[in-house]
Amino acid sequence: MLTMQSLAQEVSGQGILVNGIAPGAIRTPTNREAWATAEVLADLLELFPYGRIGEPDDVVGTTLLADDGMLLYPGFCGNG
């Protein structure tokens, strides 16, 4: 999150917008080792109250706040 915020501050003057997405544990090829076998999957699922790993199709219904970066600065919009 801090990297995304720092990058947003660094490049905003060039008209570049930076957004971060943090969906949590989603089953993708990148994290295949975490769910590849039944034993490893069972251990992993104990960490999640919902009892399952998210699927790529689950990453929907997200609100992206478009505030021109105001939340990056303390004192604006109740942040700090």
C-alpha positions in Angstrom: 0.0 0.0 0.0 2.8 2.4 0.9 4.6 1.7 -2.3 1.5 2.4 -4.3 0.9 5.6 -2.5 4.5 6.7 -2.9 4.5 5.9 -6.6 1.2 7.8 -7.0 2.7 10.9 -5.4 5.9 10.6 -7.5 4.2 10.3 -10.9 1.0 12.3 -10.5 2.6 15.5 -11.8 3.1 13.6 -15.1 -0.6 12.8 -15.4 0.0 9.1 -14.5 -2.7 7.5 -12.2 -1.6 4.7 -9.9 -4.1 2.2 -8.4 -3.6 -0.8 -6.2 -5.7 -3.9 -6.0 -5.4 -6.1 -2.9 -8.0 -8.9 -3.3 -6.5 -11.3 -0.7 -6.0 -15.0 -1.3 -7.1 -15.7 -4.9 -6.4 -19.0 -6.7 -4.0 -18.2 -9.5 -1.0 -19.9 -11.2 1.3 -17.6 -9.1 0.3 -19.2 -5.8 -0.2 -22.8 -7.1 2.1 -24.3 -4.4 -0.3 -23.0 -1.7 -3.2 -25.1 -3.0 -1.7 -27.8 -5.2 -2.2 -30.8 -2.9 -5.1 -31.7 -0.6 -2.8 -31.6 2.4 -1.4 -28.2 1.7 -4.9 -26.9 0.8 -6.3 -28.2 4.1 -3.7 -26.3 6.1 -4.2 -23.1 4.1 -8.0 -23.2 4.5 -7.7 -23.2 8.3 -6.4 -19.6 7.9 -9.6 -18.4 6.2 -12.9 -18.1 8.1 -14.8 -18.3 4.8 -13.4 -21.8 4.3 -12.2 -21.5 0.8 -9.7 -19.7 -1.5 -11.1 -17.0 -3.7 -11.4 -17.5 -7.4 -10.5 -14.9 -10.0 -14.2 -14.4 -10.7 -14.7 -13.4 -7.1 -12.8 -10.2 -7.6 -15.8 -8.1 -8.4 -17.9 -5.4 -6.7 -14.9 -3.4 -5.6 -15.2 0.3 -5.1 -12.2 2.3 -6.3 -12.1 5.7 -4.6 -11.2 8.4 -7.2 -10.3 11.4 -5.0 -7.3 12.9 -6.9 -5.0 11.6 -4.2 -6.5 13.6 -1.4 -6.4 10.6 1.0 -2.6 10.5 0.6 -2.2 13.7 2.6 -2.9 13.9 6.4 -5.7 16.2 7.3 -7.8 15.7 4.2 -11.1 13.8 4.3 -10.5 12.7 7.9 -7.2 10.9 7.2 -4.9 11.8 10.0 
